[in-house]
């Protein structure tokens, strides 16, 4: 499984999610939807940050929108 975080520059909630994931010691991929709008469109992102857990085939399992520690914890539990 893989965790990706879709964000934009200078987004404070995006930074909060990054700090949370870094403190948890989790590896994740960051995608700037400003630079990669096709990725944002692919995942139908309407606002950032969006953290998405993908399976081995790249299909979405679960997502968290915004900075919600309880939702991020759920993603991390499934990631392990």
C-alpha positions as CSV (number, residue, x, y, z in Angstrom):
1,X,0.0,0.0,0.0
2,X,1.0,3.6,-0.6
3,X,0.1,6.9,1.1
4,X,0.0,10.1,-1.0
5,X,-0.7,13.6,0.1
6,X,-2.1,16.2,-2.4
7,X,-1.3,19.7,-1.4
8,X,-0.6,23.3,-2.6
9,X,2.3,25.6,-1.6
10,X,1.8,27.8,1.4
11,X,-1.2,25.8,2.7
12,X,-1.0,25.7,6.5
13,X,-3.3,22.6,6.9
14,X,-1.1,20.9,4.3
15,X,2.0,21.6,6.5
16,X,0.1,20.3,9.6
17,X,-0.6,17.0,7.8
18,X,3.0,16.7,6.8
19,X,4.2,17.3,10.3
20,X,1.8,14.8,11.6
21,X,2.9,12.1,9.1
22,X,6.5,12.9,9.7
23,X,6.1,12.5,13.5
24,X,4.4,9.2,12.9
25,X,7.5,8.1,10.9
26,X,5.4,7.3,7.8
27,X,6.7,7.3,4.2
28,X,4.4,9.1,1.8
29,X,4.5,10.8,-1.5
30,X,3.6,14.5,-1.8
31,X,1.9,15.8,-4.9
32,X,1.6,19.6,-5.5
33,X,-1.8,19.9,-7.3
34,X,-0.8,23.3,-8.6
35,X,2.1,21.7,-10.5
36,X,0.2,18.5,-11.3
37,X,-3.4,19.4,-11.9
38,X,-4.0,16.1,-13.7
39,X,-3.3,14.2,-10.5
40,X,-5.8,16.4,-8.6
41,X,-8.4,15.8,-11.3
42,X,-7.7,12.0,-11.3
43,X,-8.6,11.9,-7.6
44,X,-11.4,14.5,-7.9
45,X,-9.7,16.8,-5.4
46,X,-11.9,19.8,-4.6
47,X,-9.7,21.2,-1.8
48,X,-6.4,20.4,-0.1
49,X,-4.9,18.8,1.8
50,X,-6.1,15.3,0.8
51,X,-4.3,12.3,2.1
52,X,-5.1,9.1,0.2
53,X,-4.3,5.4,0.9
54,X,-3.8,3.4,-2.2
55,X,-3.7,-0.4,-2.7
56,X,-1.0,-2.1,-4.7
57,X,-3.0,-1.5,-8.0
58,X,-3.1,2.2,-7.3
59,X,-6.8,2.1,-6.4
60,X,-8.1,4.3,-3.6
61,X,-8.9,2.6,-0.3
62,X,-9.6,5.5,1.9
63,X,-9.0,9.3,2.1
64,X,-8.8,12.1,4.7
65,X,-9.6,15.6,3.7
66,X,-8.1,18.5,5.7
67,X,-6.1,18.1,8.9
68,X,-8.1,15.5,11.0
69,X,-5.8,13.5,13.2
70,X,-8.4,10.8,13.9
71,X,-8.9,10.2,10.2
72,X,-5.2,10.2,9.6
73,X,-4.8,7.6,12.4
74,X,-7.3,5.4,10.6
75,X,-5.2,5.6,7.4
76,X,-2.0,4.8,9.2
77,X,-3.6,1.8,10.9
78,X,-4.6,0.4,7.5
79,X,-1.2,1.2,6.1
80,X,0.5,-1.1,8.6
